[in-house]
Amino acid sequence: NKNIIKQELLRAILSLSRSMKSNVVAEGIETREELDMLLSLGVSFGQGFLIARPSPEFVVPQKP
């Protein structure tokens, strides 16, 4: 099953990130099922249409 392979890959990435004391950001979260699975595996950060829609480009103000 394709999802099982993705979950095993994610487990490996999470294990590596913990050993490196770094964080993983999941991108492209579109469904509650995806979010629930990511949370159950220990992913703490994410983005995607389920969480928030894209916003207009952020323009950094220039110093005068």
Rosetta blueprint (number, residue, H / E / L):
1 N L
2 K H
3 N H
4 I H
5 I H
6 K H
7 Q H
8 E H
9 L H
10 L H
11 R H
12 A H
13 I H
14 L H
15 S H
16 L H
17 S H
18 R H
19 S H
20 M L
21 K L
22 S L
23 N L
24 V L
25 V E
26 A E
27 E L
28 G L
29 I L
30 E L
31 T L
32 R H
33 E H
34 E H
35 L H
36 D H
37 M H
38 L H
39 L H
40 S H
41 L H
42 G L
43 V L
44 S L
45 F E
46 G E
47 Q L
48 G L
49 F L
50 L L
51 I L
52 A L
53 R L
54 P L
55 S L
56 P L
57 E L
58 F L
59 V L
60 V L
61 P L
62 Q L
63 K L
64 P L
